[in-house]
Amino acid sequence: ITLVCTFAHDEPVDLFMEAARGLPDVQFYVTGNPADADPRALAAKPDNVTLTGFIPRARYVGLLLASDAVMTLTTRDNTMQRGAYEAIYLGRPVITSDHAFLRQEFPLGTVHVELTVAGIRRGVEALCRDQASLAAAASALRDRKLARWNEVSDCLRAAMAATD
């Protein structure tokens, strides 16, 4: 599982590290520049967490494609999770925060977690149990989002053509 992370103040990296420690059979990768992390969170990094650092786009996409799921966490409601969108567009299931906005944007292929150590662990365990069905649902959500994007694109093209 890859945690897409920038080590911003709204990302509960400390909770993630503690949750990962309790899931020793799961390998986690954490993106982002560790120089931006709270040193206390990095000091708590268990052995099953690998920090990738900031990696070039091709390697980043390869990492997401190689992952069974992508995790994006925020303590702030109404915060879009770009990593979750990237995961869905690659057909990968998502684990993300349980906020109304994220439930609306990611209704399929997603495990929404309470931002506690136990909540994150339960979310990872649910993902591991239901990975195949969540992956299928993530692909269905991707198709739904692409169809909506095409509708919007067609409307914009029509509107632009009407002004010519």
N, C-alpha and C positions, 0 to 999 in steps of 0.2 A: 504494500500500500504506500502510495506517495502522498505526503503532506505538502501541498503547494503553499509556500510560506514566504513572506518577506520580512518576518520578524518585526512587524508593525505592532504598535501598542494594543491594538484590538485583537490580536491573535494569541489565544491562550496556550502558548508553547509550553509553559510550565505544567499545565494540566495534561497536555498531550504526552509529554515525557513521562509523567507518572503513570498515565494509562498504558503507555507502551511497555513500561517496565513489567506490568502485570500480564502482558501478552507475549511471553518469550518465544512462542512458536511462530509469531508473525514478524516478517522483516519489513521495516519501515524505511523509507527514503524521505529526506526533508530537503526541499529546494530552498534557494535564497542564500544570501550572503551571511554566514554566521558571524561576521564582524558586527552586524547590526543587531545581534541577539543579546538578550539579557544574559550576562555571564553565569548567573545562577541557574538559568534554564539549561544552558549547555553543560554545566557541571553535573546536572542530574541526568544527562543522556545515558540511557541504558545501552547495552551491547547490541541489541537488535534494531538500533536506529543508526542509519548512515546519513551523514550530512553531505549533500552533493555539491554545495556551494552554488554560485550562480553559473549555470551551464549554457552553452550556445543553444539556439532554438532547435536545431536538428536533434541534438542529444536530449533536450527537454521533451520533445514530442516522442522520441523513442522511449524515454523513461515512462511517460504516461501510457504509451501503447503496451509496454511490457508489464505494467502494473495491473493487478486484479481490480484495483479501485483507486480513486483519487479522493483525498480528504482536503477540505478547505474549511477552516474554522474562523469565526469572528464573534466577538462579544457584542457587536453593534447590530441592531436590527436595521433593516433598510439599507444594507450594504451588499452590493452585488459581489459575487465571488467569481471572478474571471476564470480562475482555475477550475471551478465547477463547470462553467460553460465549455471550456476547452476539453474537459473530460467527456462531457455528454457528446460533443461533436466528434469525439474519437470513439464513441460507443462504450465508454467505461463508466461503471457505476460510481456514484458519489456518496461520500459521507460528509455532511455539513451540519452547521448549527441549526437548531430548531427555532427558527424565527418565521413569522407569518410570511414575510416577503420571500424568503428562500423556499418555503413550502409551496408558494404560488408559482415561483419560477421553475422549481424542480419537483414536480408532483410524481414523477416516475423515475425509476432507476436510482433512487436516492434513499439513504438512511439519514434521517434528521435526528441529531443527538442533543441531549441536554448537556450543557457545558459544565460538566463535573467529571472527575476521574472515572467514576462508575458509569456515567452516561456515555462517555467516549468508549470505554471498554465494551459496554453492551452494544453500541453501534458497530464496532469492529466485529464482535462475535456474530451479530446479525448478518453483517455483510459476508462473513466467512461461511455461514450456514446457507445463505440464499444467493451466493455469488452468481450462479448461472441465470436465475430468474431476474435478478437485478440488472445483469448485463443486457438481457433481452429487453427489459423495460427501458434501460438507458438508450438503446438503439431506437426503440419506438419513440422516445422523447426527442431524440435527434431528428428523426424523420418529421415529427410534428413541428419542431422549431424551424427546420429547413423549409417546410411547406409554407409556414407563416411568413418567413423571410421572403420567399418567392412571391407571395401575394402582395406584400408591402412593396417589394421591388417593382412589380408589375404596375401597381397603382402610381408609384412615383414616376415611372417611365411614361405612363399615360398622361399624367398631369404635366410633365415637362413637354411632351409632344403637343399637348393642347395649347401651350403658350407659344409655340413656334409659329 
